[in-house]
């Protein structure tokens, strides 16, 4: 018997240390907070959403995060 296996490689990610997401479009108007969803399985990956100005402040550890304004 012949068995053919196909293995999908793990995706390669190039991530920056910090990403800035602006929700204040013109200094006064605030748009709704966007849901940042990785789409990844939280049981297979670990997550840490932290404060940009103080990375020691952990804001969440789930696969998605909705910032508060």
Z-matrix of the N, CA and C atoms (Angstrom, degrees):
N
C 1 1.440
C 2 1.524 1 109.17
N 3 1.307 2 115.45 1 138.30
C 4 1.462 3 121.46 2 177.49
C 5 1.521 4 108.69 3 -102.62
N 6 1.314 5 115.54 4 137.32
C 7 1.464 6 121.72 5 178.95
C 8 1.517 7 108.06 6 -125.75
N 9 1.309 8 116.43 7 124.01
C 10 1.466 9 120.83 8 178.80
C 11 1.525 10 109.20 9 -106.54
N 12 1.308 11 116.01 10 122.69
C 13 1.464 12 121.55 11 178.76
C 14 1.520 13 109.78 12 -106.26
N 15 1.307 14 115.79 13 135.45
C 16 1.457 15 120.86 14 174.64
C 17 1.523 16 107.08 15 -117.92
N 18 1.321 17 116.30 16 123.38
C 19 1.455 18 121.64 17 -178.27
C 20 1.519 19 108.38 18 -112.38
N 21 1.322 20 115.52 19 122.91
C 22 1.462 21 120.01 20 176.81
C 23 1.532 22 108.19 21 -86.85
N 24 1.314 23 117.54 22 124.83
C 25 1.466 24 119.53 23 -178.88
C 26 1.531 25 110.83 24 -67.44
N 27 1.325 26 115.30 25 151.51
C 28 1.456 27 120.82 26 175.61
C 29 1.521 28 107.43 27 -66.80
N 30 1.342 29 117.40 28 132.69
C 31 1.467 30 118.80 29 -178.73
C 32 1.530 31 111.17 30 -62.41
N 33 1.307 32 114.99 31 145.91
C 34 1.456 33 121.08 32 177.63
C 35 1.523 34 108.89 33 -95.56
N 36 1.326 35 117.12 34 128.94
C 37 1.453 36 122.01 35 -178.97
C 38 1.517 37 109.92 36 -114.61
N 39 1.295 38 115.64 37 138.71
C 40 1.459 39 121.24 38 171.32
C 41 1.520 40 105.37 39 -117.32
N 42 1.327 41 116.26 40 104.74
C 43 1.451 42 121.17 41 -176.58
C 44 1.524 43 110.44 42 -111.47
N 45 1.305 44 115.29 43 141.33
C 46 1.454 45 121.04 44 173.95
C 47 1.527 46 108.48 45 -77.74
N 48 1.319 47 117.23 46 161.53
C 49 1.464 48 120.61 47 177.26
C 50 1.521 49 111.68 48 -69.05
N 51 1.326 50 117.07 49 -35.33
C 52 1.465 51 121.58 50 -176.39
C 53 1.522 52 108.96 51 -139.05
N 54 1.309 53 116.37 52 137.03
C 55 1.453 54 123.29 53 171.80
C 56 1.523 55 107.61 54 -119.91
N 57 1.307 56 117.39 55 139.31
C 58 1.454 57 121.67 56 179.16
C 59 1.520 58 107.65 57 -112.15
N 60 1.320 59 115.85 58 127.22
C 61 1.455 60 122.04 59 179.24
C 62 1.516 61 107.91 60 -116.06
N 63 1.313 62 117.12 61 115.51
C 64 1.466 63 121.10 62 -177.11
C 65 1.523 64 109.89 63 -93.62
N 66 1.326 65 116.13 64 127.44
C 67 1.457 66 120.36 65 175.73
C 68 1.518 67 111.34 66 -112.63
N 69 1.313 68 117.96 67 0.45
C 70 1.449 69 122.48 68 179.05
C 71 1.521 70 106.94 69 -108.98
N 72 1.336 71 117.07 70 100.75
C 73 1.456 72 120.63 71 -167.91
C 74 1.522 73 114.60 72 -75.71
N 75 1.331 74 118.49 73 -32.63
C 76 1.471 75 118.53 74 -177.08
C 77 1.531 76 112.81 75 -137.87
N 78 1.292 77 117.63 76 19.44
C 79 1.463 78 120.66 77 179.15
C 80 1.519 79 113.33 78 94.65
N 81 1.325 80 117.82 79 -19.66
C 82 1.465 81 119.97 80 179.39
C 83 1.522 82 112.35 81 -129.00
N 84 1.319 83 117.38 82 -37.34
C 85 1.465 84 121.24 83 -176.88
C 86 1.522 85 110.04 84 -82.61
N 87 1.295 86 116.13 85 125.48
C 88 1.461 87 120.46 86 177.51
C 89 1.513 88 108.29 87 -110.71
N 90 1.323 89 116.06 88 124.51
C 91 1.462 90 120.58 89 177.61
C 92 1.520 91 108.84 90 -88.88
N 93 1.313 92 117.18 91 164.79
C 94 1.458 93 121.02 92 179.32
C 95 1.512 94 112.08 93 -58.54
N 96 1.314 95 116.28 94 146.07
C 97 1.457 96 120.92 95 -179.99
C 98 1.525 97 110.24 96 -65.70
N 99 1.310 98 117.90 97 127.35
C 100 1.464 99 120.50 98 179.51
C 101 1.527 100 110.89 99 -79.66
N 102 1.310 101 116.30 100 144.78
C 103 1.457 102 121.44 101 173.39
C 104 1.521 103 107.52 102 -82.10
N 105 1.310 104 116.51 103 121.50
C 106 1.455 105 121.17 104 176.42
C 107 1.522 106 106.75 105 -97.18
N 108 1.324 107 115.87 106 105.24
C 109 1.456 108 121.62 107 -174.88
C 110 1.524 109 109.47 108 -117.71
N 111 1.316 110 116.40 109 121.48
C 112 1.461 111 120.66 110 -178.74
C 113 1.524 112 112.05 111 -75.26
N 114 1.331 113 116.59 112 -25.26
C 115 1.454 114 119.88 113 -176.54
C 116 1.516 115 113.12 114 75.29
N 117 1.331 116 116.81 115 8.26
C 118 1.468 117 121.00 116 -179.07
C 119 1.521 118 110.51 117 -98.44
N 120 1.311 119 116.59 118 154.85
C 121 1.460 120 123.50 119 -179.30
C 122 1.530 121 109.75 120 -75.34
N 123 1.331 122 116.54 121 119.08
C 124 1.468 123 121.65 122 -178.03
C 125 1.528 124 112.66 123 -65.21
N 126 1.337 125 117.85 124 -20.35
C 127 1.466 126 119.46 125 177.89
C 128 1.527 127 111.84 126 -81.01
N 129 1.335 128 116.86 127 -16.31
C 130 1.461 129 120.84 128 -178.95
C 131 1.531 130 112.67 129 -103.55
N 132 1.326 131 116.58 130 -17.36
C 133 1.464 132 121.32 131 -177.36
C 134 1.523 133 109.13 132 -132.24
N 135 1.318 134 116.12 133 158.28
C 136 1.463 135 119.88 134 174.18
C 137 1.526 136 108.54 135 -111.80
N 138 1.307 137 115.66 136 148.28
C 139 1.457 138 122.03 137 -175.49
C 140 1.515 139 109.82 138 -132.23
N 141 1.329 140 114.95 139 148.04
C 142 1.459 141 120.42 140 173.76
C 143 1.524 142 108.07 141 -148.85
N 144 1.324 143 115.20 142 108.29
C 145 1.453 144 122.06 143 176.30
C 146 1.524 145 106.09 144 -93.04
N 147 1.333 146 116.97 145 123.71
C 148 1.453 147 119.29 146 -175.92
C 149 1.527 148 111.43 147 -128.97
N 150 1.315 149 114.41 148 162.76
C 151 1.464 150 122.87 149 178.46
C 152 1.530 151 108.84 150 -67.21
N 153 1.325 152 117.55 151 131.27
C 154 1.467 153 120.88 152 -178.23
C 155 1.523 154 111.81 153 -64.70
N 156 1.318 155 116.85 154 -36.76
C 157 1.464 156 119.47 155 -177.74
C 158 1.521 157 112.51 156 -83.47
N 159 1.333 158 117.00 157 -18.95
C 160 1.465 159 121.36 158 178.52
C 161 1.525 160 108.52 159 -145.26
N 162 1.337 161 117.88 160 87.70
C 163 1.468 162 121.68 161 -176.47
C 164 1.530 163 114.40 162 -58.46
N 165 1.334 164 117.82 163 -15.09
C 166 1.466 165 120.57 164 177.75
C 167 1.526 166 111.34 165 -72.39
N 168 1.340 167 117.22 166 -18.17
C 169 1.465 168 121.37 167 179.26
C 170 1.526 169 108.46 168 -87.39
N 171 1.327 170 116.08 169 105.90
C 172 1.468 171 121.46 170 -179.55
C 173 1.523 172 108.50 171 -86.81
N 174 1.327 173 115.99 172 124.37
C 175 1.457 174 121.77 173 -177.63
C 176 1.523 175 112.71 174 -94.05
N 177 1.316 176 117.77 175 -24.52
C 178 1.453 177 121.06 176 -179.68
C 179 1.511 178 111.31 177 -174.26
N 180 1.332 179 115.61 178 161.38
C 181 1.464 180 120.71 179 -179.83
C 182 1.524 181 112.07 180 -133.09
N 183 1.322 182 117.83 181 17.92
C 184 1.462 183 121.71 182 178.69
C 185 1.532 184 108.83 183 -93.76
N 186 1.319 185 117.36 184 172.70
C 187 1.463 186 121.24 185 -178.47
C 188 1.520 187 112.45 186 -73.03
N 189 1.322 188 117.33 187 -13.23
C 190 1.461 189 120.70 188 176.94
C 191 1.534 190 109.21 189 -131.79
N 192 1.329 191 115.27 190 160.47
C 193 1.466 192 119.83 191 -178.99
C 194 1.524 193 108.90 192 -149.71
N 195 1.331 194 115.95 193 135.53
C 196 1.461 195 120.88 194 174.35
C 197 1.529 196 106.75 195 -116.31
N 198 1.340 197 116.29 196 111.43
C 199 1.458 198 119.12 197 -179.08
C 200 1.527 199 111.56 198 -68.64
N 201 1.306 200 115.65 199 152.09
C 202 1.461 201 120.84 200 174.00
C 203 1.515 202 107.67 201 -100.08
N 204 1.288 203 116.14 202 146.01
C 205 1.476 204 120.92 203 -177.22
C 206 1.497 205 109.86 204 -91.75
